[in-house]
């Protein structure tokens, strides 16, 4: 399942210093004393595919060689972002992989004084941070009070996918979703309905600085637009991404990219369009929860560093159908993959509106409109 920035002045200065330090040769952190521990279990709540067998096997081998410890990885795959928050709150996971904006969203806020739900990450223990593209290195979403609580892992748009067997010309606008000839031939998300409001607002002509704030939008017109979008969709997916098995019967659809990649692996011919109005995108982060202490914390940082390695950033492209966040994937991906998923293209990411924290008033308004819109499908 698969970009929000809340710029604080102090955090911005911190990130400038941090990014500069990332370009230096990383310090070598010695392995901790582990004589009293011969096995450790790491619980991970992450989107499906983020803890695939390849990375688990590589992680186990790394830990065994470096720390002389047997590690068991227990992944849990959520379908709703609420489950990331609950895992952090209850300490049922050591690592989570939510979108960047979650931890600072009011109802999911993880930084209440005296009740931090996340563990601070030490950049010195993540040497692969030096290869982050500037766009991601400068993101302050998971910087709080000058401390780092998350590391970017991958990035993807709420994308407009089109079936080239049906739609012969690349769509140039989000308004294709409101074209009468495609009624009943597209799918949209119900897992993250806020994305539908953002693309509706873009289709109406609003700019990035407006779409995250209901006070800057004409609610009545937006409601009409979203009502039509929901009513005429063939399906509203409530999973981590659209259902790739449904794609052969669709003309267009919204996806993070995973579903389009999966559909193509099954013989489909799907591409992602670049609407002229722009789009929104998420950055999924690796975060450690308060449950990660001692050796667990050390191993969680090893997991994060491994996920930023060229091999597993290339898998982000090949297995997930989204963009890596580093600059050294190089020859591990094909030219077509490089183009389609903007590998290493720092300038591209500047054209996307990264998901932002919305006010409770905006979330309430979007929620009310969406619930009413779904009733039109009955």
DOZAGU-44030 format. One record per residue (C-alpha): residue number from 1; x, y, z; residue in one letter. Coordinates in nm, 2 decimals. Each point is the difference from the previous one (the first is absolute). Layout:
<nodes>
{nr=NUM; X=X; Y=Y; Z=Z; rest=A}
...
</nodes>
This chain:
<nodes>
{nr=1; X=0.00; Y=0.00; Z=0.00; rest=X}
{nr=2; X=0.25; Y=0.11; Z=-0.21; rest=X}
{nr=3; X=0.14; Y=1.09; Z=0.26; rest=X}
{nr=4; X=-0.10; Y=0.27; Z=0.32; rest=X}
{nr=5; X=0.22; Y=0.27; Z=0.14; rest=X}
{nr=6; X=-0.06; Y=0.21; Z=0.30; rest=X}
{nr=7; X=0.29; Y=0.24; Z=0.01; rest=X}
{nr=8; X=0.11; Y=0.12; Z=0.34; rest=X}
{nr=9; X=0.28; Y=0.26; Z=0.01; rest=X}
{nr=10; X=0.21; Y=-0.19; Z=0.25; rest=X}
{nr=11; X=-0.05; Y=-0.33; Z=-0.18; rest=X}
{nr=12; X=0.10; Y=0.16; Z=-0.33; rest=X}
{nr=13; X=0.34; Y=0.11; Z=0.14; rest=X}
{nr=14; X=0.04; Y=-0.34; Z=0.16; rest=X}
{nr=15; X=-0.06; Y=-0.17; Z=-0.34; rest=X}
{nr=16; X=0.26; Y=0.22; Z=-0.18; rest=X}
{nr=17; X=0.26; Y=-0.10; Z=0.26; rest=X}
{nr=18; X=-0.11; Y=-0.36; Z=-0.02; rest=X}
{nr=19; X=0.00; Y=-0.03; Z=-0.38; rest=X}
{nr=20; X=0.35; Y=0.15; Z=-0.01; rest=X}
{nr=21; X=0.12; Y=-0.25; Z=0.25; rest=X}
{nr=22; X=-0.16; Y=-0.28; Z=-0.20; rest=X}
{nr=23; X=0.24; Y=0.06; Z=-0.29; rest=X}
{nr=24; X=0.30; Y=-0.07; Z=0.22; rest=X}
{nr=25; X=0.15; Y=-0.34; Z=0.05; rest=X}
{nr=26; X=-0.22; Y=-0.17; Z=0.26; rest=X}
{nr=27; X=0.14; Y=-0.08; Z=0.34; rest=X}
{nr=28; X=0.03; Y=-0.37; Z=0.08; rest=X}
{nr=29; X=-0.21; Y=-0.09; Z=0.30; rest=X}
{nr=30; X=0.13; Y=-0.31; Z=0.18; rest=X}
{nr=31; X=-0.24; Y=-0.29; Z=0.06; rest=X}
{nr=32; X=-0.15; Y=-0.01; Z=0.35; rest=X}
{nr=33; X=0.08; Y=-0.26; Z=0.26; rest=X}
{nr=34; X=-0.25; Y=-0.28; Z=-0.06; rest=X}
{nr=35; X=0.14; Y=-0.28; Z=0.21; rest=X}
{nr=36; X=-0.33; Y=-0.03; Z=0.20; rest=X}
{nr=37; X=-0.22; Y=-0.01; Z=-0.30; rest=X}
{nr=38; X=0.01; Y=-0.27; Z=-0.26; rest=X}
{nr=39; X=-0.33; Y=0.07; Z=-0.17; rest=X}
{nr=40; X=-0.22; Y=0.30; Z=-0.06; rest=X}
{nr=41; X=-0.35; Y=0.05; Z=-0.16; rest=X}
{nr=42; X=-0.07; Y=0.31; Z=-0.20; rest=X}
{nr=43; X=-0.37; Y=0.08; Z=-0.05; rest=X}
{nr=44; X=-0.08; Y=0.21; Z=-0.31; rest=X}
{nr=45; X=-0.32; Y=0.16; Z=-0.10; rest=X}
{nr=46; X=0.04; Y=0.10; Z=-0.36; rest=X}
{nr=47; X=-0.17; Y=0.01; Z=-0.33; rest=X}
{nr=48; X=0.00; Y=-0.34; Z=-0.17; rest=X}
{nr=49; X=0.32; Y=-0.04; Z=-0.21; rest=X}
{nr=50; X=0.21; Y=0.22; Z=0.22; rest=X}
{nr=51; X=0.13; Y=-0.31; Z=0.19; rest=X}
{nr=52; X=0.03; Y=-0.25; Z=-0.28; rest=X}
{nr=53; X=0.19; Y=-0.33; Z=0.03; rest=X}
{nr=54; X=0.31; Y=0.14; Z=-0.17; rest=X}
{nr=55; X=0.06; Y=0.28; Z=0.24; rest=X}
{nr=56; X=-0.09; Y=-0.22; Z=0.30; rest=X}
{nr=57; X=0.26; Y=-0.26; Z=-0.10; rest=X}
{nr=58; X=0.26; Y=0.27; Z=-0.06; rest=X}
{nr=59; X=-0.07; Y=0.16; Z=0.34; rest=X}
{nr=60; X=0.02; Y=-0.33; Z=0.18; rest=X}
{nr=61; X=0.34; Y=-0.07; Z=-0.16; rest=X}
{nr=62; X=0.13; Y=0.35; Z=0.08; rest=X}
{nr=63; X=-0.10; Y=-0.03; Z=0.36; rest=X}
{nr=64; X=0.14; Y=-0.34; Z=0.05; rest=X}
{nr=65; X=0.33; Y=0.09; Z=-0.15; rest=X}
{nr=66; X=0.04; Y=0.34; Z=0.17; rest=X}
{nr=67; X=-0.17; Y=-0.06; Z=0.34; rest=X}
{nr=68; X=0.01; Y=-0.38; Z=0.03; rest=X}
{nr=69; X=-0.37; Y=0.01; Z=0.07; rest=X}
{nr=70; X=-0.29; Y=-0.19; Z=-0.15; rest=X}
{nr=71; X=-0.27; Y=0.24; Z=-0.10; rest=X}
{nr=72; X=-0.36; Y=-0.08; Z=-0.07; rest=X}
{nr=73; X=-0.21; Y=0.25; Z=-0.20; rest=X}
{nr=74; X=-0.37; Y=0.00; Z=0.05; rest=X}
{nr=75; X=-0.18; Y=0.23; Z=-0.25; rest=X}
{nr=76; X=-0.36; Y=0.11; Z=0.03; rest=X}
{nr=77; X=-0.17; Y=0.16; Z=-0.31; rest=X}
{nr=78; X=-0.26; Y=0.27; Z=0.08; rest=X}
{nr=79; X=-0.26; Y=0.13; Z=-0.24; rest=X}
{nr=80; X=-0.07; Y=0.33; Z=0.18; rest=X}
{nr=81; X=0.25; Y=0.26; Z=0.13; rest=X}
{nr=82; X=-0.18; Y=-0.01; Z=0.34; rest=X}
{nr=83; X=0.18; Y=-0.33; Z=0.06; rest=X}
{nr=84; X=0.34; Y=0.16; Z=-0.02; rest=X}
{nr=85; X=-0.10; Y=0.24; Z=0.28; rest=X}
{nr=86; X=-0.14; Y=-0.28; Z=0.21; rest=X}
{nr=87; X=0.32; Y=-0.20; Z=-0.04; rest=X}
{nr=88; X=0.20; Y=0.29; Z=0.12; rest=X}
{nr=89; X=-0.23; Y=0.09; Z=0.28; rest=X}
{nr=90; X=-0.03; Y=-0.36; Z=0.13; rest=X}
{nr=91; X=0.36; Y=-0.09; Z=-0.07; rest=X}
{nr=92; X=-0.10; Y=-0.30; Z=-0.20; rest=X}
{nr=93; X=0.25; Y=0.08; Z=-0.28; rest=X}
{nr=94; X=0.36; Y=0.10; Z=0.01; rest=X}
{nr=95; X=-0.01; Y=0.14; Z=-0.35; rest=X}
{nr=96; X=-0.28; Y=0.17; Z=-0.20; rest=X}
{nr=97; X=-0.02; Y=0.14; Z=-0.35; rest=X}
{nr=98; X=-0.27; Y=0.26; Z=-0.02; rest=X}
{nr=99; X=-0.02; Y=0.31; Z=-0.23; rest=X}
{nr=100; X=0.20; Y=0.29; Z=0.12; rest=X}
{nr=101; X=-0.29; Y=0.21; Z=0.12; rest=X}
{nr=102; X=-0.16; Y=-0.25; Z=0.23; rest=X}
{nr=103; X=0.22; Y=0.06; Z=0.32; rest=X}
{nr=104; X=-0.10; Y=0.37; Z=0.01; rest=X}
{nr=105; X=-0.36; Y=-0.04; Z=-0.10; rest=X}
{nr=106; X=-0.20; Y=0.13; Z=0.30; rest=X}
{nr=107; X=-0.19; Y=-0.33; Z=0.06; rest=X}
{nr=108; X=0.31; Y=-0.21; Z=-0.04; rest=X}
{nr=109; X=0.25; Y=0.24; Z=0.17; rest=X}
{nr=110; X=0.30; Y=-0.19; Z=0.12; rest=X}
{nr=111; X=0.20; Y=0.27; Z=0.18; rest=X}
{nr=112; X=-0.20; Y=0.09; Z=0.30; rest=X}
{nr=113; X=0.23; Y=0.12; Z=0.28; rest=X}
{nr=114; X=0.07; Y=-0.29; Z=0.24; rest=X}
{nr=115; X=-0.16; Y=-0.25; Z=-0.23; rest=X}
{nr=116; X=0.22; Y=-0.04; Z=-0.31; rest=X}
{nr=117; X=-0.12; Y=-0.29; Z=-0.21; rest=X}
{nr=118; X=0.31; Y=-0.01; Z=-0.22; rest=X}
{nr=119; X=0.37; Y=-0.06; Z=0.06; rest=X}
{nr=120; X=0.26; Y=0.24; Z=-0.12; rest=X}
{nr=121; X=0.22; Y=-0.11; Z=-0.29; rest=X}
{nr=122; X=0.37; Y=0.06; Z=0.00; rest=X}
{nr=123; X=0.11; Y=0.10; Z=-0.35; rest=X}
{nr=124; X=0.35; Y=-0.13; Z=0.07; rest=X}
{nr=125; X=-0.15; Y=-0.35; Z=0.01; rest=X}
{nr=126; X=-0.16; Y=0.04; Z=-0.34; rest=X}
{nr=127; X=0.30; Y=0.06; Z=-0.24; rest=X}
{nr=128; X=-0.21; Y=-0.04; Z=-0.31; rest=X}
{nr=129; X=-0.17; Y=0.33; Z=0.09; rest=X}
{nr=130; X=0.29; Y=0.16; Z=-0.18; rest=X}
{nr=131; X=-0.16; Y=-0.11; Z=-0.33; rest=X}
{nr=132; X=-0.34; Y=0.16; Z=0.05; rest=X}
{nr=133; X=-0.11; Y=0.22; Z=-0.28; rest=X}
{nr=134; X=0.01; Y=0.37; Z=0.12; rest=X}
{nr=135; X=-0.39; Y=0.02; Z=-0.02; rest=X}
{nr=136; X=-0.03; Y=-0.28; Z=0.26; rest=X}
{nr=137; X=0.30; Y=0.10; Z=0.21; rest=X}
{nr=138; X=-0.16; Y=0.35; Z=0.04; rest=X}
{nr=139; X=-0.34; Y=-0.14; Z=0.10; rest=X}
{nr=140; X=-0.07; Y=0.09; Z=0.37; rest=X}
{nr=141; X=-0.32; Y=-0.20; Z=0.05; rest=X}
{nr=142; X=0.16; Y=-0.23; Z=0.25; rest=X}
{nr=143; X=0.22; Y=0.26; Z=0.17; rest=X}
{nr=144; X=-0.13; Y=0.10; Z=0.34; rest=X}
{nr=145; X=0.18; Y=0.24; Z=0.24; rest=X}
{nr=146; X=0.31; Y=-0.05; Z=-0.21; rest=X}
{nr=147; X=0.00; Y=-0.38; Z=0.02; rest=X}
{nr=148; X=-0.05; Y=-0.25; Z=-0.27; rest=X}
{nr=149; X=-0.28; Y=-0.25; Z=0.05; rest=X}
{nr=150; X=-0.03; Y=-0.15; Z=-0.35; rest=X}
{nr=151; X=0.18; Y=-0.07; Z=-0.33; rest=X}
{nr=152; X=-0.15; Y=0.03; Z=-0.35; rest=X}
{nr=153; X=-0.04; Y=-0.34; Z=-0.17; rest=X}
{nr=154; X=-0.19; Y=0.04; Z=-0.32; rest=X}
{nr=155; X=-0.23; Y=0.25; Z=-0.17; rest=X}
{nr=156; X=-0.30; Y=-0.03; Z=-0.23; rest=X}
{nr=157; X=-0.28; Y=0.21; Z=-0.14; rest=X}
{nr=158; X=-0.37; Y=-0.04; Z=0.04; rest=X}
{nr=159; X=0.05; Y=-0.08; Z=-0.37; rest=X}
{nr=160; X=-0.23; Y=0.01; Z=-0.30; rest=X}
{nr=161; X=0.05; Y=-0.33; Z=-0.18; rest=X}
{nr=162; X=-0.14; Y=-0.08; Z=-0.34; rest=X}
{nr=163; X=-0.04; Y=-0.31; Z=-0.20; rest=X}
{nr=164; X=0.17; Y=0.06; Z=-0.33; rest=X}
{nr=165; X=-0.21; Y=-0.27; Z=-0.16; rest=X}
{nr=166; X=-0.30; Y=0.22; Z=0.06; rest=X}
{nr=167; X=0.13; Y=0.35; Z=0.04; rest=X}
{nr=168; X=0.22; Y=0.06; Z=-0.30; rest=X}
{nr=169; X=0.13; Y=0.35; Z=0.09; rest=X}
{nr=170; X=0.15; Y=0.08; Z=0.34; rest=X}
{nr=171; X=-0.25; Y=0.19; Z=0.21; rest=X}
{nr=172; X=0.11; Y=0.36; Z=0.06; rest=X}
{nr=173; X=-0.25; Y=0.09; Z=0.27; rest=X}
{nr=174; X=-0.16; Y=-0.15; Z=0.31; rest=X}
{nr=175; X=-0.33; Y=0.10; Z=-0.16; rest=X}
{nr=176; X=0.00; Y=-0.32; Z=-0.20; rest=X}
{nr=177; X=-0.14; Y=-0.16; Z=0.31; rest=X}
{nr=178; X=-0.31; Y=0.22; Z=-0.05; rest=X}
{nr=179; X=-0.03; Y=-0.08; Z=-0.37; rest=X}
{nr=180; X=-0.34; Y=-0.17; Z=-0.05; rest=X}
{nr=181; X=0.14; Y=-0.26; Z=-0.23; rest=X}
{nr=182; X=0.21; Y=-0.14; Z=0.28; rest=X}
{nr=183; X=-0.28; Y=-0.03; Z=0.26; rest=X}
{nr=184; X=0.01; Y=-0.34; Z=0.15; rest=X}
{nr=185; X=0.34; Y=-0.07; Z=-0.15; rest=X}
{nr=186; X=0.23; Y=0.14; Z=0.28; rest=X}
{nr=187; X=0.10; Y=-0.07; Z=0.36; rest=X}
{nr=188; X=0.09; Y=0.24; Z=0.28; rest=X}
{nr=189; X=0.12; Y=-0.03; Z=0.36; rest=X}
{nr=190; X=-0.22; Y=-0.03; Z=0.30; rest=X}
{nr=191; X=0.29; Y=-0.07; Z=0.23; rest=X}
{nr=192; X=0.13; Y=0.35; Z=-0.03; rest=X}
{nr=193; X=-0.30; Y=0.20; Z=-0.12; rest=X}
{nr=194; X=0.18; Y=0.33; Z=0.06; rest=X}
{nr=195; X=0.19; Y=-0.07; Z=-0.32; rest=X}
{nr=196; X=-0.32; Y=0.01; Z=-0.19; rest=X}
{nr=197; X=-0.07; Y=0.35; Z=0.13; rest=X}
{nr=198; X=0.35; Y=0.12; Z=-0.09; rest=X}
{nr=199; X=-0.03; Y=-0.12; Z=-0.36; rest=X}
{nr=200; X=-0.35; Y=0.14; Z=-0.03; rest=X}
{nr=201; X=0.13; Y=0.34; Z=0.12; rest=X}
{nr=202; X=0.29; Y=-0.02; Z=-0.25; rest=X}
{nr=203; X=-0.25; Y=-0.08; Z=-0.28; rest=X}
{nr=204; X=-0.20; Y=0.30; Z=0.10; rest=X}
{nr=205; X=0.30; Y=0.23; Z=-0.04; rest=X}
{nr=206; X=0.12; Y=0.03; Z=0.36; rest=X}
{nr=207; X=0.37; Y=0.02; Z=0.07; rest=X}
{nr=208; X=0.21; Y=-0.21; Z=0.24; rest=X}
{nr=209; X=-0.01; Y=0.27; Z=0.28; rest=X}
{nr=210; X=-0.38; Y=-0.02; Z=0.00; rest=X}
{nr=211; X=-0.09; Y=-0.37; Z=-0.02; rest=X}
{nr=212; X=0.08; Y=-0.10; Z=0.36; rest=X}
{nr=213; X=-0.22; Y=0.27; Z=0.16; rest=X}
{nr=214; X=-0.38; Y=-0.01; Z=-0.02; rest=X}
{nr=215; X=-0.01; Y=0.38; Z=0.08; rest=X}
{nr=216; X=0.17; Y=0.06; Z=-0.34; rest=X}
{nr=217; X=-0.24; Y=-0.21; Z=-0.20; rest=X}
{nr=218; X=-0.36; Y=0.05; Z=-0.11; rest=X}
{nr=219; X=-0.16; Y=-0.28; Z=0.20; rest=X}
{nr=220; X=-0.32; Y=-0.02; Z=-0.20; rest=X}
{nr=221; X=0.18; Y=-0.03; Z=-0.34; rest=X}
{nr=222; X=0.26; Y=-0.24; Z=0.15; rest=X}
{nr=223; X=-0.28; Y=-0.22; Z=0.14; rest=X}
{nr=224; X=-0.17; Y=-0.01; Z=-0.34; rest=X}
{nr=225; X=0.32; Y=-0.11; Z=-0.16; rest=X}
{nr=226; X=0.08; Y=-0.27; Z=0.25; rest=X}
{nr=227; X=-0.36; Y=-0.13; Z=-0.01; rest=X}
{nr=228; X=0.03; Y=-0.06; Z=-0.37; rest=X}
{nr=229; X=0.34; Y=-0.17; Z=0.04; rest=X}
{nr=230; X=-0.13; Y=-0.24; Z=0.26; rest=X}
{nr=231; X=-0.33; Y=-0.07; Z=-0.17; rest=X}
{nr=232; X=0.15; Y=-0.09; Z=-0.34; rest=X}
{nr=233; X=0.29; Y=-0.21; Z=0.11; rest=X}
{nr=234; X=-0.02; Y=-0.37; Z=-0.08; rest=X}
{nr=235; X=0.16; Y=-0.07; Z=0.34; rest=X}
{nr=236; X=0.14; Y=0.17; Z=0.31; rest=X}
{nr=237; X=0.29; Y=-0.20; Z=0.13; rest=X}
{nr=238; X=0.03; Y=-0.04; Z=0.37; rest=X}
{nr=239; X=0.33; Y=-0.19; Z=0.00; rest=X}
{nr=240; X=0.37; Y=0.12; Z=0.00; rest=X}
{nr=241; X=-0.03; Y=0.07; Z=-0.38; rest=X}
{nr=242; X=-0.24; Y=-0.06; Z=-0.29; rest=X}
{nr=243; X=-0.08; Y=-0.36; Z=-0.10; rest=X}
{nr=244; X=0.23; Y=-0.10; Z=-0.29; rest=X}
{nr=245; X=-0.23; Y=-0.28; Z=-0.08; rest=X}
{nr=246; X=-0.27; Y=0.25; Z=-0.09; rest=X}
{nr=247; X=0.22; Y=0.20; Z=-0.23; rest=X}
{nr=248; X=-0.07; Y=-0.20; Z=-0.32; rest=X}
{nr=249; X=-0.36; Y=0.13; Z=0.01; rest=X}
{nr=250; X=0.10; Y=0.36; Z=0.07; rest=X}
{nr=251; X=0.10; Y=0.29; Z=-0.23; rest=X}
{nr=252; X=0.15; Y=0.23; Z=0.27; rest=X}
{nr=253; X=0.05; Y=-0.01; Z=0.37; rest=X}
{nr=254; X=0.18; Y=0.15; Z=0.30; rest=X}
{nr=255; X=0.29; Y=-0.19; Z=0.16; rest=X}
{nr=256; X=0.32; Y=0.05; Z=0.19; rest=X}
{nr=257; X=0.17; Y=-0.19; Z=-0.28; rest=X}
{nr=258; X=0.00; Y=-0.34; Z=0.16; rest=X}
{nr=259; X=-0.32; Y=-0.11; Z=-0.18; rest=X}
{nr=260; X=0.11; Y=0.12; Z=-0.34; rest=X}
{nr=261; X=0.33; Y=-0.18; Z=0.04; rest=X}
{nr=262; X=-0.18; Y=-0.32; Z=0.11; rest=X}
{nr=263; X=-0.25; Y=0.03; Z=-0.29; rest=X}
{nr=264; X=0.29; Y=0.03; Z=-0.25; rest=X}
{nr=265; X=0.17; Y=-0.31; Z=0.15; rest=X}
{nr=266; X=-0.32; Y=-0.19; Z=-0.09; rest=X}
{nr=267; X=0.01; Y=0.12; Z=-0.36; rest=X}
{nr=268; X=-0.17; Y=0.34; Z=0.02; rest=X}
{nr=269; X=0.12; Y=0.32; Z=-0.17; rest=X}
{nr=270; X=-0.04; Y=0.27; Z=0.26; rest=X}
{nr=271; X=0.19; Y=0.33; Z=0.03; rest=X}
{nr=272; X=-0.01; Y=0.29; Z=0.24; rest=X}
{nr=273; X=-0.11; Y=0.34; Z=-0.14; rest=X}
{nr=274; X=0.14; Y=0.34; Z=0.10; rest=X}
{nr=275; X=-0.31; Y=0.23; Z=0.03; rest=X}
{nr=276; X=0.07; Y=0.36; Z=-0.08; rest=X}
{nr=277; X=-0.15; Y=0.11; Z=0.33; rest=X}
{nr=278; X=0.27; Y=-0.19; Z=0.19; rest=X}
{nr=279; X=-0.07; Y=-0.26; Z=0.27; rest=X}
{nr=280; X=0.06; Y=-0.10; Z=0.36; rest=X}
{nr=281; X=0.24; Y=-0.26; Z=0.13; rest=X}
{nr=282; X=0.09; Y=-0.17; Z=0.32; rest=X}
{nr=283; X=0.33; Y=-0.08; Z=0.15; rest=X}
{nr=284; X=-0.01; Y=-0.32; Z=0.21; rest=X}
{nr=285; X=0.25; Y=0.00; Z=0.29; rest=X}
{nr=286; X=0.16; Y=-0.26; Z=0.22; rest=X}
{nr=287; X=-0.07; Y=0.10; Z=0.36; rest=X}
{nr=288; X=0.11; Y=-0.18; Z=0.32; rest=X}
{nr=289; X=-0.26; Y=-0.01; Z=0.28; rest=X}
{nr=290; X=0.06; Y=0.04; Z=0.37; rest=X}
{nr=291; X=0.01; Y=-0.38; Z=0.02; rest=X}
{nr=292; X=0.34; Y=0.00; Z=-0.18; rest=X}
{nr=293; X=0.26; Y=0.03; Z=0.28; rest=X}
{nr=294; X=0.34; Y=-0.15; Z=0.06; rest=X}
{nr=295; X=0.11; Y=-0.26; Z=-0.25; rest=X}
{nr=296; X=-0.34; Y=0.02; Z=-0.18; rest=X}
{nr=297; X=0.06; Y=0.37; Z=-0.07; rest=X}
{nr=298; X=0.34; Y=-0.08; Z=-0.14; rest=X}
{nr=299; X=-0.14; Y=-0.27; Z=-0.23; rest=X}
{nr=300; X=-0.29; Y=0.22; Z=-0.11; rest=X}
{nr=301; X=0.26; Y=0.26; Z=-0.12; rest=X}
{nr=302; X=0.18; Y=-0.28; Z=-0.18; rest=X}
{nr=303; X=-0.33; Y=-0.09; Z=-0.17; rest=X}
{nr=304; X=-0.06; Y=0.36; Z=-0.11; rest=X}
{nr=305; X=0.36; Y=0.03; Z=-0.13; rest=X}
{nr=306; X=-0.05; Y=-0.32; Z=-0.20; rest=X}
{nr=307; X=-0.32; Y=0.12; Z=-0.15; rest=X}
{nr=308; X=0.19; Y=0.31; Z=-0.13; rest=X}
{nr=309; X=0.27; Y=-0.22; Z=-0.17; rest=X}
{nr=310; X=0.01; Y=0.00; Z=-0.39; rest=X}
{nr=311; X=-0.13; Y=-0.36; Z=-0.02; rest=X}
{nr=312; X=-0.31; Y=0.06; Z=0.20; rest=X}
{nr=313; X=-0.07; Y=0.35; Z=-0.14; rest=X}
{nr=314; X=0.00; Y=-0.17; Z=-0.34; rest=X}
{nr=315; X=-0.26; Y=-0.24; Z=0.13; rest=X}
{nr=316; X=-0.21; Y=0.30; Z=0.09; rest=X}
{nr=317; X=-0.02; Y=0.06; Z=-0.37; rest=X}
{nr=318; X=-0.03; Y=-0.36; Z=-0.12; rest=X}
{nr=319; X=-0.23; Y=-0.15; Z=0.26; rest=X}
{nr=320; X=-0.20; Y=0.30; Z=0.11; rest=X}
{nr=321; X=-0.02; Y=0.22; Z=-0.30; rest=X}
{nr=322; X=0.09; Y=0.32; Z=0.18; rest=X}
{nr=323; X=0.30; Y=0.23; Z=0.03; rest=X}
{nr=324; X=0.32; Y=-0.06; Z=0.21; rest=X}
{nr=325; X=0.13; Y=0.29; Z=0.21; rest=X}
{nr=326; X=0.37; Y=-0.05; Z=-0.07; rest=X}
{nr=327; X=0.24; Y=0.11; Z=-0.27; rest=X}
{nr=328; X=0.21; Y=-0.32; Z=-0.04; rest=X}
{nr=329; X=-0.24; Y=-0.26; Z=-0.15; rest=X}
{nr=330; X=0.17; Y=0.05; Z=-0.33; rest=X}
{nr=331; X=0.02; Y=-0.30; Z=-0.23; rest=X}
{nr=332; X=-0.22; Y=-0.22; Z=0.22; rest=X}
{nr=333; X=-0.31; Y=0.13; Z=-0.18; rest=X}
{nr=334; X=-0.08; Y=0.02; Z=-0.37; rest=X}
{nr=335; X=-0.03; Y=0.32; Z=-0.20; rest=X}
{nr=336; X=-0.37; Y=-0.04; Z=-0.02; rest=X}
{nr=337; X=-0.03; Y=-0.05; Z=0.37; rest=X}
{nr=338; X=0.22; Y=0.30; Z=0.06; rest=X}
{nr=339; X=-0.23; Y=0.22; Z=-0.21; rest=X}
{nr=340; X=-0.33; Y=-0.14; Z=0.12; rest=X}
{nr=341; X=0.09; Y=0.02; Z=0.37; rest=X}
{nr=342; X=0.22; Y=0.31; Z=-0.01; rest=X}
{nr=343; X=0.30; Y=-0.18; Z=0.14; rest=X}
{nr=344; X=0.25; Y=0.26; Z=0.12; rest=X}
{nr=345; X=-0.20; Y=0.29; Z=-0.14; rest=X}
{nr=346; X=0.01; Y=0.26; Z=0.27; rest=X}
{nr=347; X=-0.16; Y=0.26; Z=-0.21; rest=X}
{nr=348; X=-0.31; Y=-0.22; Z=-0.06; rest=X}
{nr=349; X=-0.08; Y=-0.02; Z=0.37; rest=X}
{nr=350; X=-0.01; Y=0.37; Z=0.03; rest=X}
{nr=351; X=-0.30; Y=0.00; Z=-0.23; rest=X}
{nr=352; X=-0.21; Y=-0.21; Z=0.24; rest=X}
{nr=353; X=-0.20; Y=0.12; Z=0.30; rest=X}
{nr=354; X=0.12; Y=-0.22; Z=0.28; rest=X}
{nr=355; X=-0.28; Y=-0.10; Z=0.24; rest=X}
{nr=356; X=-0.05; Y=0.26; Z=0.27; rest=X}
{nr=357; X=-0.15; Y=0.00; Z=0.34; rest=X}
{nr=358; X=-0.35; Y=0.14; Z=-0.02; rest=X}
{nr=359; X=-0.20; Y=0.19; Z=0.26; rest=X}
{nr=360; X=-0.27; Y=-0.19; Z=0.20; rest=X}
{nr=361; X=-0.25; Y=0.23; Z=-0.17; rest=X}
{nr=362; X=0.12; Y=-0.12; Z=-0.35; rest=X}
{nr=363; X=0.00; Y=-0.36; Z=0.10; rest=X}
{nr=364; X=-0.35; Y=0.03; Z=0.14; rest=X}
{nr=365; X=-0.13; Y=0.17; Z=-0.31; rest=X}
{nr=366; X=0.16; Y=-0.26; Z=-0.23; rest=X}
{nr=367; X=-0.14; Y=-0.28; Z=0.21; rest=X}
{nr=368; X=-0.35; Y=0.13; Z=0.00; rest=X}
{nr=369; X=0.00; Y=0.05; Z=-0.38; rest=X}
{nr=370; X=0.15; Y=-0.34; Z=-0.07; rest=X}
{nr=371; X=-0.25; Y=-0.19; Z=0.21; rest=X}
{nr=372; X=-0.28; Y=0.17; Z=-0.18; rest=X}
{nr=373; X=0.17; Y=-0.07; Z=-0.34; rest=X}
{nr=374; X=0.02; Y=-0.37; Z=0.07; rest=X}
{nr=375; X=-0.38; Y=-0.02; Z=0.06; rest=X}
{nr=376; X=-0.05; Y=0.11; Z=-0.36; rest=X}
{nr=377; X=0.15; Y=-0.33; Z=-0.11; rest=X}
{nr=378; X=-0.28; Y=-0.20; Z=0.15; rest=X}
</nodes>
